[in-house]
Amino acid sequence: MQIRIYYEDTDAGGVVYHSNYLKFCERARSEIFFQKNAKIFDKNTGHFLLTKANCNFLKPAKLGDLIEVKTFITKLKKASVCIKQEIYKDSTKLFEAEFTLAFLKNEKVAPIDEAIAKVFTDLAKEQNLSLASV
């Protein structure tokens, strides 16, 4: 997913503020569901809650840059998913993170809905990734 860096994304020096990298990753994860017409945002289906984030800020993005967020599903468990995301400007990696998301239904950890799990397995297949599952 490509994102343009606007003034609102930056600090006074025109450099992307650190928390916005997390927002960019969240947008890219949401976009996956929008593209697949998955009902992840329906309260009857359930939703994900971020439980762990390991972030590496490598180089800054700046005002006007066009960046790309790449998303990789690394592990699919019964009630959680592990995702690796990378942000690039051209071929330069600016940011990388690993996220663990737990699936909740009725405010409790629950097995991931089959249709949502299929979104993840399909994405891994499209990327020719071997998806670890437990």
Residue pairs with C-beta under 8 A, 6 or more apart in sequence:
1 27
1 28
1 31
1 68
1 69
1 71
2 66
2 67
2 68
2 69
3 24
3 27
3 66
3 67
3 68
3 69
4 64
4 65
4 66
4 67
5 16
5 61
5 62
5 63
5 64
5 65
5 66
5 67
6 63
7 63
9 16
9 17
9 20
9 61
9 63
10 16
10 17
10 62
10 63
11 17
14 62
14 63
15 60
15 61
15 62
15 63
16 60
16 61
16 62
16 65
18 57
21 55
21 57
21 61
21 87
21 94
21 95
21 97
22 53
22 55
22 97
24 67
24 69
24 87
25 69
25 71
25 85
25 87
25 97
25 99
27 69
28 69
28 70
28 71
28 85
29 71
29 83
29 85
30 40
32 38
32 71
32 119
32 123
33 40
33 41
33 116
33 119
36 119
36 122
38 115
38 116
38 119
39 45
39 115
40 46
40 47
40 48
40 116
41 47
45 105
45 113
45 115
45 116
46 103
46 104
46 105
46 106
46 110
46 112
46 113
46 116
47 103
47 104
48 81
48 101
48 102
48 103
48 104
49 101
49 102
49 104
50 99
50 100
50 101
51 80
51 100
51 101
51 102
52 98
52 99
52 100
53 97
53 98
53 99
53 100
54 97
54 98
54 99
55 95
55 96
55 97
56 95
56 96
56 97
57 94
57 95
58 93
58 94
58 95
58 96
59 89
59 92
59 93
59 94
60 94
61 67
61 87
61 89
61 94
61 95
65 89
66 89
67 87
67 88
67 89
67 94
68 87
68 88
68 89
69 85
69 86
69 87
70 85
70 86
70 87
70 88
71 83
71 84
71 85
71 123
72 83
72 84
72 85
72 86
72 124
72 127
72 129
73 81
73 82
73 83
73 120
73 121
73 123
73 124
73 127
73 129
73 131
74 82
74 83
74 84
74 98
74 129
74 131
74 132
75 81
75 82
75 131
75 132
75 133
75 134
76 82
76 112
76 117
76 120
76 121
76 124
76 131
76 132
76 133
77 133
77 134
78 111
78 112
78 134
79 102
79 103
79 109
79 110
79 111
79 112
80 100
80 101
80 102
80 103
80 112
81 100
81 101
81 103
81 112
81 120
82 98
82 99
82 100
82 101
83 98
83 99
83 100
83 101
84 96
84 97
84 98
84 99
85 96
85 97
85 98
85 99
86 93
86 95
86 96
87 93
87 94
87 95
87 96
88 94
102 109
103 109
103 110
103 111
103 112
103 113
103 116
104 110
112 120
120 131
121 131
124 130
124 131
